[in-house]
């Protein structure tokens, strides 16, 4: 997250701005379900797939509660500073569209 604060150009390459590179990397890793750190979740509404409720109960998740599939992504979102950087705002919006389970957490 400290790299987001580095917005000065480094070296002679005009595209070597650390904040932009980190932003594009995080977009690629966090906004594509099934790729990187963005795991497929249950979406806006719980799926009626057999086995989910049984598996949740065996893992100690109470009935009516949902398991969070994207804990790592959730922790990353908590460390962002939305008021300071528009790139971080864009990242949060795209992550929440890709992982709707995080909107209620």
Backbone as ProteinMPNN parsed JSONL, in Angstrom:
{"seq_chain_A": "XXXXXXXXXXXXXXXXXXXXXXXXXXXXXXXXXXXXXXXXXXXXXXXXXXXXXXXXXXXXXXXXXXXXXXXXXXXXXXXXXXXXXXXXXXXXXXXXXXXXXXXXX", "coords_chain_A": {"N_chain_A": [[0.808, -1.186, 0.0], [2.084, 1.154, 0.471], [3.308, 1.814, -1.876], [1.38, 3.014, -3.409], [1.482, 5.65, -2.656], [3.644, 6.671, -3.925], [3.913, 8.669, -6.38], [5.59, 9.957, -8.119], [7.57, 10.169, -11.071], [9.894, 7.663, -11.887], [13.151, 7.256, -12.909], [14.048, 7.366, -16.444], [11.925, 6.521, -17.928], [8.711, 7.326, -18.939], [6.448, 5.99, -18.161], [6.986, 4.774, -15.804], [5.789, 5.047, -13.183], [5.393, 4.298, -9.92], [2.916, 4.147, -8.445], [0.952, 3.939, -10.443], [1.689, 1.52, -11.668], [1.352, -0.315, -9.553], [-1.375, 0.021, -9.16], [-2.521, -0.974, -11.578], [-1.633, -3.599, -11.412], [-2.967, -4.517, -9.059], [-5.62, -4.209, -9.914], [-5.696, -6.192, -11.87], [-5.282, -8.492, -10.344], [-7.228, -8.506, -8.322], [-9.813, -8.162, -9.37], [-10.922, -10.043, -11.074], [-12.909, -12.667, -10.991], [-12.016, -15.891, -9.916], [-9.441, -15.744, -10.75], [-6.211, -14.962, -9.657], [-6.355, -13.237, -6.594], [-9.047, -13.033, -6.301], [-11.674, -14.718, -5.457], [-14.315, -16.874, -6.505], [-17.453, -16.077, -5.329], [-20.573, -16.299, -3.515], [-22.149, -14.376, -4.606], [-24.656, -11.769, -4.97], [-26.936, -12.931, -3.956], [-27.456, -15.831, -1.998], [-26.544, -18.96, -3.387], [-28.515, -21.762, -4.348], [-27.169, -24.22, -3.931], [-26.557, -27.565, -3.264], [-24.824, -28.79, -0.465], [-23.294, -26.556, 0.245], [-24.473, -25.404, 2.575], [-24.306, -27.586, 4.288], [-21.532, -27.962, 4.379], [-20.746, -25.521, 5.504], [-21.889, -25.741, 8.051], [-20.424, -27.856, 9.119], [-17.984, -26.66, 9.32], [-18.305, -24.868, 11.308], [-19.747, -22.561, 10.829], [-22.493, -20.639, 11.532], [-25.956, -21.275, 10.873], [-27.566, -19.259, 8.469], [-25.618, -17.342, 8.469], [-23.081, -16.199, 6.248], [-20.234, -17.51, 4.628], [-17.195, -15.841, 4.136], [-15.539, -15.602, 1.18], [-13.502, -14.099, 0.156], [-11.388, -13.1, 1.955], [-8.762, -12.08, 2.02], [-8.836, -10.098, 0.07], [-10.716, -8.432, 1.25], [-9.283, -7.528, 3.488], [-7.301, -6.048, 2.185], [-8.838, -3.999, 1.073], [-9.597, -2.644, 3.377], [-7.303, -1.283, 4.071], [-6.949, 0.74, 2.262], [-6.879, 4.192, 1.206], [-9.352, 6.03, 0.495], [-10.171, 8.705, 0.24], [-7.971, 10.091, -0.578], [-6.898, 9.285, -3.047], [-7.762, 8.845, -6.386], [-7.296, 6.583, -7.878], [-7.385, 4.527, -6.031], [-10.045, 4.68, -5.312], [-11.251, 3.844, -7.69], [-10.28, 1.21, -7.761], [-11.54, 0.068, -5.503], [-14.274, 0.25, -6.235], [-14.338, -1.451, -8.501], [-13.509, -3.857, -7.366], [-15.603, -4.354, -5.566], [-17.667, -4.728, -7.375], [-16.833, -7.079, -8.556], [-16.705, -8.805, -6.391], [-19.299, -9.129, -4.796], [-20.05, -10.034, -2.266], [-18.561, -8.702, -0.396], [-19.708, -6.252, 0.045], [-21.48, -6.267, 2.124], [-19.961, -6.607, 4.327]], "CA_chain_A": [[0.0, 0.0, 0.0], [2.962, 2.32, 0.484], [3.65, 2.158, -3.251], [0.345, 3.909, -3.925], [1.856, 7.023, -2.326], [4.769, 7.092, -4.769], [3.341, 9.081, -7.658], [6.611, 10.626, -8.917], [8.193, 9.345, -12.11], [11.206, 7.158, -11.511], [13.968, 6.95, -14.075], [13.763, 8.113, -17.672], [10.706, 5.994, -18.537], [7.544, 8.125, -18.546], [5.413, 5.107, -17.623], [7.502, 4.118, -14.604], [5.249, 5.649, -11.961], [5.057, 3.153, -9.078], [1.498, 4.103, -8.067], [0.189, 3.424, -11.592], [2.019, 0.101, -11.846], [0.686, -1.052, -8.48], [-2.815, 0.095, -9.415], [-2.874, -1.915, -12.649], [-1.407, -4.953, -10.891], [-4.058, -4.856, -8.151], [-6.827, -4.389, -10.721], [-5.618, -7.497, -12.528], [-5.296, -9.585, -9.371], [-8.369, -8.458, -7.402], [-11.115, -7.886, -9.977], [-11.332, -11.099, -11.993], [-13.254, -13.865, -10.199], [-11.394, -17.141, -10.321], [-8.055, -15.473, -11.134], [-5.497, -14.186, -8.645], [-6.889, -13.256, -5.23], [-10.492, -12.83, -6.363], [-12.301, -16.035, -5.496], [-15.741, -16.86, -6.821], [-18.262, -16.103, -4.12], [-21.979, -16.645, -3.725], [-22.821, -13.28, -5.285], [-25.585, -10.958, -4.187], [-27.896, -13.808, -3.293], [-26.891, -17.175, -1.821], [-26.955, -19.958, -4.363], [-29.196, -22.922, -3.796], [-26.367, -25.392, -4.26], [-26.475, -28.524, -2.165], [-23.483, -28.998, 0.058], [-22.769, -25.345, 0.856], [-24.955, -25.269, 3.947], [-23.748, -28.685, 5.075], [-20.105, -27.693, 4.58], [-20.641, -24.414, 6.44], [-22.207, -26.205, 9.398], [-19.328, -28.682, 9.616], [-16.847, -25.771, 9.592], [-18.638, -24.019, 12.436], [-20.465, -21.35, 10.424], [-23.888, -20.775, 11.952], [-26.946, -21.181, 9.803], [-27.979, -17.891, 8.234], [-24.423, -16.55, 8.212], [-22.398, -16.623, 5.04], [-18.786, -17.582, 4.702], [-16.535, -14.88, 3.265], [-14.56, -16.288, 0.352], [-12.449, -13.16, -0.231], [-10.876, -12.459, 3.167], [-7.546, -11.333, 1.695], [-9.284, -8.896, -0.64], [-11.367, -7.591, 2.251], [-8.233, -6.887, 4.277], [-6.657, -5.05, 1.337], [-9.752, -2.854, 0.968], [-9.6, -1.911, 4.648], [-6.084, -0.484, 4.183], [-6.906, 1.785, 1.243], [-7.283, 5.553, 1.598], [-10.215, 6.437, -0.613], [-10.301, 10.15, 0.134], [-6.722, 10.688, -1.049], [-6.437, 8.854, -4.363], [-8.846, 8.375, -7.263], [-6.984, 5.213, -8.313], [-7.871, 3.627, -4.994], [-11.5, 4.676, -5.436], [-11.573, 2.974, -8.831], [-9.995, -0.16, -7.359], [-12.596, -0.382, -4.59], [-15.505, 0.05, -7.006], [-14.223, -2.638, -9.353], [-13.45, -5.039, -6.499], [-16.943, -4.612, -5.044], [-18.469, -5.283, -8.469], [-16.39, -8.452, -8.785], [-16.926, -9.577, -5.161], [-20.419, -8.464, -4.11], [-20.182, -10.461, -0.87], [-17.84, -7.768, 0.468], [-20.498, -5.053, 0.283], [-22.191, -6.383, 3.402], [-18.998, -6.836, 5.415]], "C_chain_A": [[0.859, 1.262, 0.0], [3.335, 2.748, -0.932], [2.603, 3.057, -3.901], [0.708, 5.379, -3.67], [2.976, 7.549, -3.22], [4.256, 7.432, -6.169], [4.329, 9.846, -8.531], [7.226, 9.652, -9.909], [9.574, 8.92, -11.647], [11.963, 6.765, -12.769], [13.548, 7.77, -15.283], [12.476, 7.652, -18.356], [9.493, 6.763, -18.014], [6.441, 7.284, -17.917], [5.836, 4.415, -16.334], [7.077, 4.86, -13.341], [4.77, 4.494, -11.076], [3.576, 3.04, -8.733], [0.642, 3.548, -9.207], [0.435, 1.938, -11.807], [1.328, -0.769, -10.801], [-0.82, -1.093, -8.717], [-3.237, -0.922, -10.475], [-2.658, -3.368, -12.217], [-2.563, -5.383, -9.99], [-5.386, -5.016, -8.892], [-6.84, -5.771, -11.369], [-5.796, -8.645, -11.539], [-6.595, -9.646, -8.568], [-9.741, -8.332, -8.06], [-11.577, -8.936, -10.976], [-11.621, -12.375, -11.204], [-12.649, -15.137, -10.783], [-9.941, -16.989, -10.715], [-7.419, -14.632, -10.035], [-6.096, -14.355, -7.268], [-8.386, -13.031, -5.174], [-11.165, -14.189, -6.544], [-13.783, -15.901, -5.818], [-16.521, -16.983, -5.522], [-19.701, -16.451, -4.466], [-22.751, -15.529, -4.413], [-23.738, -12.504, -4.364], [-26.546, -11.819, -3.381], [-27.274, -15.189, -3.15], [-27.44, -18.141, -2.862], [-27.636, -21.12, -3.658], [-28.461, -24.21, -4.138], [-26.273, -26.298, -3.039], [-25.029, -28.664, -1.74], [-22.895, -27.757, 0.705], [-23.187, -25.24, 2.308], [-24.388, -26.366, 4.835], [-22.284, -28.442, 5.371], [-19.906, -26.559, 5.571], [-20.901, -24.875, 7.867], [-21.093, -27.078, 9.959], [-18.101, -27.841, 9.936], [-17.145, -24.792, 10.714], [-19.318, -22.715, 12.077], [-21.932, -21.557, 10.76], [-24.818, -20.621, 10.763], [-27.443, -19.75, 9.692], [-26.805, -16.949, 8.012], [-23.763, -17.073, 6.953], [-20.9, -16.605, 5.264], [-18.204, -16.579, 3.718], [-15.436, -15.607, 2.506], [-13.362, -15.404, 0.041], [-11.911, -12.387, 0.972], [-9.649, -11.604, 2.874], [-7.917, -10.015, 1.02], [-9.95, -7.918, 0.325], [-10.338, -6.843, 3.087], [-7.502, -5.816, 3.47], [-7.533, -3.805, 1.241], [-9.749, -2.006, 2.231], [-8.395, -0.978, 4.775], [-5.991, 0.637, 3.156], [-7.383, 3.116, 1.799], [-8.057, 6.161, 0.438], [-10.278, 7.943, -0.811], [-9.084, 10.801, -0.513], [-6.391, 10.382, -2.502], [-7.585, 8.299, -5.193], [-8.572, 6.972, -7.794], [-7.522, 4.202, -7.31], [-9.395, 3.566, -5.0], [-11.94, 3.754, -6.563], [-11.361, 1.507, -8.467], [-11.104, -0.707, -6.478], [-13.89, -0.653, -5.343], [-15.452, -1.218, -7.842], [-14.153, -3.915, -8.528], [-14.842, -5.374, -5.978], [-17.898, -5.113, -6.119], [-18.103, -6.739, -8.717], [-16.678, -9.353, -7.588], [-18.068, -8.952, -4.363], [-20.612, -8.901, -2.661], [-19.53, -9.475, 0.085], [-18.636, -6.494, 0.748], [-21.214, -5.093, 1.623], [-21.243, -6.56, 4.579], [-18.387, -5.561, 5.884]], "O_chain_A": [[0.403, 2.322, -0.428], [3.645, 3.917, -1.165], [2.912, 3.783, -4.845], [0.269, 6.256, -4.415], [3.221, 8.755, -3.259], [4.182, 6.561, -7.036], [3.945, 10.34, -9.591], [7.381, 8.464, -9.623], [10.328, 9.715, -11.087], [11.449, 6.015, -13.598], [12.796, 8.738, -15.166], [11.988, 8.322, -19.266], [9.27, 6.843, -16.806], [5.586, 7.818, -17.211], [5.113, 3.557, -15.828], [7.915, 5.252, -12.53], [3.835, 3.784, -11.448], [3.033, 1.935, -8.729], [-0.286, 2.776, -8.967], [-0.495, 1.184, -12.093], [0.785, -1.826, -11.122], [-1.461, -2.121, -8.499], [-4.21, -1.651, -10.282], [-3.412, -4.257, -12.612], [-3.084, -6.488, -10.137], [-6.192, -5.874, -8.53], [-7.875, -6.436, -11.408], [-6.401, -9.662, -11.875], [-7.02, -10.731, -8.172], [-10.752, -8.391, -7.36], [-12.567, -8.708, -11.672], [-10.699, -13.081, -10.797], [-12.759, -15.412, -11.978], [-9.267, -17.982, -10.989], [-8.035, -13.688, -9.54], [-6.324, -15.477, -6.817], [-8.939, -12.854, -4.088], [-11.214, -14.731, -7.648], [-14.423, -14.919, -5.439], [-16.277, -17.883, -4.718], [-19.998, -16.853, -5.591], [-23.912, -15.726, -4.772], [-23.618, -12.568, -3.141], [-26.919, -11.471, -2.261], [-26.63, -15.673, -4.081], [-28.631, -18.141, -3.175], [-27.347, -21.41, -2.497], [-29.073, -25.179, -4.586], [-25.955, -25.855, -1.936], [-24.122, -28.657, -2.572], [-22.08, -27.873, 1.621], [-22.35, -25.011, 3.181], [-24.031, -26.122, 5.987], [-21.83, -28.685, 6.489], [-18.995, -26.617, 6.397], [-20.21, -24.448, 8.792], [-20.84, -27.044, 11.164], [-17.262, -28.254, 10.736], [-16.298, -23.959, 11.037], [-19.457, -21.84, 12.932], [-22.544, -22.533, 10.326], [-24.511, -19.936, 9.787], [-27.71, -19.1, 10.703], [-26.972, -15.876, 7.431], [-23.874, -18.255, 6.629], [-20.378, -15.775, 6.007], [-18.674, -16.479, 2.585], [-14.516, -16.161, 3.107], [-12.3, -15.919, -0.307], [-11.972, -11.158, 1.001], [-9.513, -10.513, 3.427], [-7.383, -8.958, 1.355], [-9.757, -6.707, 0.216], [-10.505, -5.655, 3.364], [-7.124, -4.782, 4.02], [-7.031, -2.683, 1.318], [-9.883, -0.785, 2.162], [-8.454, 0.011, 5.506], [-5.035, 1.413, 3.185], [-8.182, 3.167, 2.734], [-7.475, 6.734, -0.483], [-10.427, 8.404, -1.942], [-9.161, 11.948, -0.953], [-5.667, 11.15, -3.134], [-8.295, 7.393, -4.758], [-9.508, 6.245, -8.127], [-8.047, 3.155, -7.688], [-9.974, 2.515, -4.723], [-12.884, 2.979, -6.412], [-12.174, 0.655, -8.825], [-11.561, -1.831, -6.685], [-14.537, -1.675, -5.115], [-16.421, -1.976, -7.884], [-14.68, -4.948, -8.942], [-15.228, -6.543, -5.948], [-18.84, -5.845, -5.815], [-18.968, -7.547, -9.054], [-16.876, -10.556, -7.763], [-17.819, -8.304, -3.347], [-21.277, -8.201, -1.898], [-19.903, -9.414, 1.257], [-18.251, -5.725, 1.628], [-21.519, -4.046, 2.193], [-21.693, -6.652, 5.722], [-17.557, -5.571, 6.793]]}, "name": "protein", "num_of_chains": 1, "seq": "XXXXXXXXXXXXXXXXXXXXXXXXXXXXXXXXXXXXXXXXXXXXXXXXXXXXXXXXXXXXXXXXXXXXXXXXXXXXXXXXXXXXXXXXXXXXXXXXXXXXXXXXX"}
